[in-house]
Amino acid sequence: MATTQHTRTVDRQPAADPTRRAATIVGGLFIVTYVTSISAKIGFYPPLFDGNYITGPGQDSRVLWGAFAEAILIIANIGSATALYTVVKHRYPNLGLSFIAARIMESVFIGVGILAVFTVVTLRQDFAAAGEQATAGLVAVGDAFLAMQHWTFNLGPQFVVGVGNGCILGWMMFRSRLVPRRLAVLGLIGGPLIVASGSAAVLGLIEPGGAAQTLSAAPEFFWELGLGIYLVVKGFRTPSADVQGTKAQQAVTR
């Protein structure tokens, strides 16, 4: 009898939340995307754009660390999307796949930017000691690859991110209430803003990377950072009351 009672007591213990692990992974990878993207852009890449990198002494190791950080960013991008899909696939299968596709496209642009950086470093190392005439051509080629790196940033983190992380992810989190709606609203605001500013930059209506584009990215910045921290600390919320009520009504109807 004692054994039976003990077994029943154990059976009454609440089951572990199956989404908690996914929430930790998604939130942790979102935080990784922040660390890697910001460290690359602010900490490692500035020597590339100081005006004489390709013909000067250069800081190759520093720049290559930036490229490596962005390679980790690609992994975190795709990992966060696939981990999230395990949570939303039953309710939002199409949007979940769309979010994965957006993350992959963002990563493609980032990868092209990494290749541009590698090419500039190789040119500097192999040809910077050439004659004056060759050096002039080298600077032009190097500037072309750096311009490509700029454009990949505008098309990836400044455009595709608005569609994927802002509009698609923000909508899924807002409707499902897996995170607080006040937090998800930041994505619904920030996504269209950076899509608009990224489009304006591509069309030459505003300066790429200027004050207007930086300010427009603020809601998206806090949305993604807040999402990562929230998921690591608290995990996904339980389905909202209205969702549970809808399910109950469907069960009664059946």
N, C-alpha and C positions, 0 to 999 in steps of 0.2 A: 504493500500500500504506500509506504513511504517513497518508494521508487516511482510509483505512478503519479503521486502528488508532485514530486519534484519535476517529473517530465512535463506535467501540465503547466507548472509554474514557468518552466523555460519556454514552453510554447506560447505563453501569453506575452513574452517580451516582444516589443516592437521590432520589426525587421529594419535592417539598415537601409537608408535611403540609397537606391541604386544610382541616382544621378549625382551623388555627392562627389564621387571620384571624377566624373566627367567635368563637373563644375570646377574642381581644383585644377584639372589639366587645362581647361579652356582659359580660366582666369590666369593661371601661371604663365601660359604661352602668350596671352595678351600683354602681360607685364614684360615678358622677354622681348616682344616686338618693340616696346617702348625703349628699353635699355639699348637694344642693338641699333635701332633706327636713329635715336638721338645721339648716341655715342659716335656713330659713323658720320653723321652730318655735322655735328658741332665739335666733336673731339678729335676725329681722325682726318677728315677730308679737307679742312681749311687750307693746308699747304698746296693742294691742287690748284687753288684759285687765287694764289697770291701774285700772279702776273708773270712769274719767271720760273715756275716749277720745272718745266721740261728742259730748260737750259741752265738751271742753277744746280747747286749741290743736291737739292731734293731731300725729302724725308720719306724715303721709300718704305721703310718698315712701318712708319705711322700710317701711311696711306693704305698699305696692304692689310693692316689690322682693321681699317675701316671696311675694306672689301670683305674681309672674313666675317666681320660683324653683320654685314648685310646678307651674307650667305646663311648665317644662323637665323636672320630675320625671315628668309624664305621658308626655312623649315618650320619656324614658329607660326608663320602665316597659314600654311597648309595644315599643320597639325591642329591649330585651334579650330579651323573650319570643319575638319573631319571629326574631331572630338565632339563638337557641338551638334553635328548631324545625328549622332546617336541619341540625342535628347529630343530633337525637334522632328525627326523623320516621320513619326506617326501622324503628327498634326499638320506639319508643313513640309511634306516631302519635296515639292517642287522648289519652294523658296530655300529649303536647306541645300539642295543641289546648286541652286543659283548662287548662294553664298560661297560654296566651295569653288564654283567657277570664277567668281569675282576675285577670290583670294589667289587662285592660280594665275589669273591674268595680271593681277598686281605683281605677283612674284616674277612673272615673265619680264615685265618692264624693269623690275629691280635687277634681274639677272643680266639684261642687256646693259644696264648701267654699270654693273660690276665688270663686265667684259670691256667696256669702254675705259674704266679705270685701269684695269690690268694692261691694256694696250698702251695707255699713256706712260705708265711706269716702265714698260718694256722699251718704248721709244727713247725715254730719257736715259735708261741704263745703257742701251746699245749704240745710240747715235748722237748723244749730246756732245761728244768730243769731236764731231766732224767739223769740216771747214765752215767758214762764215756763211757761204751761199747755201750749203746744205742745212745749216742751222735755221736759216730763215724759213725754208720749206718745212722743217721739222716743227717749228712753232705753229705754223698754219695747220698742219695735220693734227698736232696735239690739241689746238684750240677746237678743231672740228669734233674730236672725240669728247672733249669736255662739254661742248654744246650738246652732244648726244646724251651725255650723262644728265645734264640739266633737263632735257626734254623727257627723258624716262621718268624723272621725278615728277614732272608736271602731269604726265599721263597715268602714272601708277599711283603713288601716295596722294596726289592732289586731284585725281579725277575718279579712277576706278574705286578707290577707297570710299568715296562719297556714295557711290552706288551700292557697294557691298556692305561695308561696316556701318554706314549711316542709314541708308534707306531700307535695305533688305533686313539686316540684322536688327536695326532699331524697330522695324515694324513687327518682326516676329516676337521680340521681347516685349513690346508694348501690348500686343494682342494676347499673348500667353500669360503675361504677368509673372514670368519666371524671375524677373528682377523688378524693382519698384518702377512704376510707370513714370515717375518724375525723372528717373535716370534715363529711361528709354527715350523720353521726349528730346533729350539732348542729341541723340542720334538722328531722330526725325527732323530736327532743326539743322544740325551740323552737316548731315549728308547732302541735302540740296544746296546748302551754302558752298561747300567746297566743289561740288559738281559745277555750280555756276561760276565760281572764281577760277576753277581750272579751265573751264571752257573759255572764259574771258582771256585768260593768259595765253591759251593756245591760239586764239584769234587775234591776239595783239591788242586787245582792248585795255588791259592793265599790264603792269610790269610783272613778269614771272618772279615769284619770291619776294615781291614788294610788300608794303604795309597792308594793302587791301587784302591780298591773298593770305597773309599771316593772320590778320584779325578774323577773317572768315573761317579759319580752321580752328578757332578757339573752342566752339561747342563740341566739335568732333574730337578734339584733343581730350577734353574732360569726360566725354562719353566713353571713349575707349579705356582711358585710365581708370575711371570710376567703375566700369564694368569688370575689369580685371581684378581690382582690389575687392569689390563686392563678392565676386564668385569665389575667390580664395578664402575670404573671411567667413562668409555666410552660406555660400552655395546657392543653388537655384531654389526659388520659393516654391511652395506647393501650389497646385492649380488654383486659380481664383475661384471665389464662391459662385460667380455667374457661370463659369465653365463647368463646375461640378453640378450646378443646378440643371444646366442644359443636358448633361449626361444622364442625370436622374430622370428628367422628363423623357428622354429618348428611350430609356430602359422601361418606363411605365407604358409608353406608347407601344413598344414591341410586345 
